[in-house]
C-alpha cells in the first residue's frame, strides 16, 4: 500500500533541528521525498508500524507532529500530480 508520511518538527532549538534531521533521515530509508516534509512510502502494514514506532521515538509530541495517510493498494487512482516533479512509478522498473 502507499502511505504518505508528513511531519512538522519545531526547529526553534538545536534539539528541534536535530529531530528534524533524524525524522527526514528515517523517512528517506522507507520512501521517496515528494515535498520538503512529505514522503511517499510503498510498504505493508508491518513495515508501517515499524516506521511509525521509530518516528514516535524521535519526535517531541509536545512540539512536533506526524501524519500518516493510508492510500491503499489502488493509490494510482487517488493521486493527481501537477507541476515540475514527475511522479515515480513505485511498482515499475528503476533504471539508473
C-alpha positions as CSV (number, residue, x, y, z in Angstrom):
1,X,0.0,0.0,0.0
2,X,1.0,3.6,-0.5
3,X,1.5,5.6,2.8
4,X,2.1,9.3,2.8
5,X,4.1,10.4,5.8
6,X,4.1,14.1,6.7
7,X,5.8,15.8,9.6
8,X,6.2,19.2,11.2
9,X,9.1,19.5,13.6
10,X,9.6,22.6,15.7
11,X,13.1,23.9,14.8
12,X,13.4,26.8,17.2
13,X,16.1,25.0,19.2
14,X,19.2,23.0,18.3
15,X,17.4,19.9,19.6
16,X,14.5,20.5,17.3
17,X,16.8,20.9,14.3
18,X,18.4,17.5,15.3
19,X,15.0,15.9,15.5
20,X,14.1,17.2,12.0
21,X,17.3,15.7,10.5
22,X,16.6,12.4,12.3
23,X,13.0,12.2,11.1
24,X,14.0,13.1,7.5
25,X,16.8,10.5,7.5
26,X,14.5,7.8,8.7
27,X,11.8,8.7,6.1
28,X,14.4,8.5,3.3
29,X,15.1,4.9,4.3
30,X,11.5,3.9,3.7
31,X,10.2,6.1,0.8
32,X,10.7,8.9,-1.6
33,X,10.6,12.6,-0.7
34,X,8.0,14.4,-2.8
35,X,8.0,17.7,-0.9
36,X,10.1,19.1,2.0
37,X,8.2,17.3,4.8
38,X,6.3,14.7,2.7
39,X,7.3,11.2,1.8
40,X,5.6,8.6,-0.4
41,X,6.3,5.1,1.0
42,X,5.3,1.8,-0.5
43,X,5.0,-0.6,2.4
44,X,2.9,-3.3,4.1
45,X,1.2,-2.9,7.4
46,X,4.0,-4.4,9.4
47,X,6.6,-2.1,7.9
48,X,4.3,0.9,8.5
49,X,4.0,0.0,12.2
50,X,7.8,-0.3,12.4
51,X,8.3,3.2,10.8
52,X,5.7,4.7,13.0
53,X,7.4,3.4,16.1
54,X,10.8,4.7,15.0
55,X,9.4,8.1,14.3
56,X,7.4,8.3,17.5
57,X,10.7,7.7,19.4
58,X,12.3,10.7,17.7
59,X,9.7,13.4,17.8
60,X,8.7,15.5,20.8
61,X,4.9,15.0,21.0
62,X,4.5,18.4,22.8
63,X,6.2,20.3,19.9
64,X,6.1,18.2,16.7
65,X,3.6,16.3,14.7
66,X,3.4,13.3,12.4
67,X,0.6,12.4,10.0
68,X,0.2,9.1,8.1
69,X,-2.2,8.9,5.1
70,X,-3.0,5.4,4.1
71,X,-3.9,5.4,0.3
72,X,-4.1,1.7,0.0
73,X,-3.1,-0.6,-2.9
74,X,-5.1,1.3,-5.6
75,X,-3.4,4.6,-5.0
76,X,-2.8,5.3,-8.7
77,X,-6.5,6.3,-8.9
78,X,-6.2,8.6,-5.9
79,X,-3.1,10.7,-6.7
80,X,-3.1,13.6,-9.1
81,X,0.1,15.4,-9.7
82,X,0.5,18.9,-11.2
83,X,3.8,20.6,-11.6
84,X,7.5,20.1,-12.2
85,X,8.4,16.9,-10.3
86,X,7.2,13.9,-12.2
87,X,5.6,11.1,-10.2
88,X,7.7,8.0,-9.8
89,X,6.0,4.6,-10.7
90,X,6.7,2.8,-7.4
91,X,5.9,-0.6,-9.0
92,X,7.7,0.0,-12.3
93,X,11.4,-0.7,-13.1
94,X,14.0,1.6,-11.8
95,X,16.6,2.4,-14.4
96,X,19.8,4.2,-13.4
